[in-house]
């Protein structure tokens, strides 16, 4: 079982998001997405559980979450991205 499969319910879609971040040279976001504890695609929403407290703080800062959401919408056709509460 791959690491992506162990973290969430749709490893192909998750890998597509990671590839899009890599292609767009969003290396800070890419690094944090590789460290997530878990993700879940459900009804057009991508739920992400950040891997560390620092990652959670970074993703909630300023327009970072909105920027990630726009990239994820384009790459995976989700309509919304949510971070799980710690």
N, C-alpha and C positions, 0 to 999 in steps of 0.2 A: 504494500500500500504506500502510495506517495505521501509526502509531507502535506501537500495541498489537500489530498483526499481526507487525511486525518483531521484537518482543521475545519472543513466545511462540507456542504451538501452538493456543490457543483464545481469540482476542480477544473473542468474545461473552461468554464466562464471566468473563474478566478484567475487562471493562467492567462486568459485573454486580457483581463484588466492589468495584470502585472506586465505583460508584453507591451501594452499601450503606454504605461508609465515609463517603461524603459525606452520605447521608441521616441517619446516626447521629452526624453532626458529629465524626467522628474525623479531624480535619484534619491532625494530626501524622502519623498512620499513612497517610492518603491522600497526603500530600505525598511520603512515602518510597516508597510503592507506585508512584507516578507516575515515580519516578526509577530503578526497578529496571533492571538490565542485561538480565535475562532471567527468564522464568517458564516453567514446564512443568507441565501437568496430566497425570498418568499413574496409572492404577489407583487412583483415589481419593486420591491424594497431590498436593499442590501444592508444587512446588519453586520457590523464589525465590532469585535471585542479586541481593543488594542492589547499588545503584548506587555507593555510596561506602563507605569504611571507617567513617565516622561513622554512616551508616545501618545498617550491619551491627552495630556496637556498640549502637546504640539498640534495634534489634529483639531483640538477645540479652539485653538488660537486664531484670531482674526479671520481672514478669508480662506484659511487652509482647508477646512472641511468643505466649504462651497466649491473651491477649486477641484478638490478630489471628487466631489459629487459630479461636477460637470464632465470630468474625464471618464468617470465610471458610467455615466448616462450614455456617453458616446460609444464607449467600448462594449457595454453589456446590455444596453437598452433598458436599464432600470429607470424608475422615475424618481426614486428617493434613496438617500443613503443615511443611515442612522448609526451612531455609536452607542454601544451598550453601556449602561451605567455600571460603575464599579461597585 
